[in-house]
C-alpha cells in the first residue's frame, strides 16, 4: 500500500489501526442468539465506509436481521446476504462484550474490539495512521476474513 500524506508525515489508510487492503474490512462476531460466527463486510471510499454484506455459518443469522438482498453460498458453505440497500457511515459506535467477541478484520489481520470482562463502547473509523496493528486471524475468523475479501473483490460497481 502506498504511503499517503498525513499532516507532517506519511501514513497508511487504516480502520482502527488495521491496514485497509483492497479497500475493504469486516466486523466479525459470534451471533448472540444463534451462536454462529458471522461478519458484516464493508468497503471503504475515502474516509467513509459502506456495509455491503452479512456472512455467516448460519442462514438463521441472515433471517434475524430482516434485510433485503440477494442470498448465496460460498464454496466453503457460508451463507451470504448482499444488501439491496447498502448503508454508509463516517464512523460507527459498537457495544462490545466478551460474549459476542466483536473483532475487526482488515488486511489479513484481526483486532479484537471487546474487553476481557464486562462491556465497552468502541468507535470504528477510517483514518491515516503511521503504523498498523493487529495479528493473524484465528479460527473461526480466518475463514470469515477470506470470504469477506472475496465478496468485495468480486462485487459489481
C-alpha angles and dihedrals in degrees: 000000000000121000115251130206112266115177106287096356147022126284143173126240105255141167108224089335098312117117115255097225116182091004097282145095138171140215110221127194144154107258109243096220103036098029087224126143107249140168140196113219122215135185122211124228110178107308094335127083134203128211106230107168150002118225125191144158086233126060087206089071089060090051091049093064094047092212123157117241148099119298126211142149129243121231086255091058100255119142117239130196113190105201118242089207110032116206120228125208140185088201137346129217115210133186107223132193137172088250095064094031095206107202130183115229119197138141092004091302135106131218117189109224097189130090123240090247136008123008137300136190113231128187118215115206140156116236144142113275131181094222140017132241138196137071139244113301115256124211130313091023095053092071093043091052091053092047092050092050091050091051095053095044092051099042119115120242 
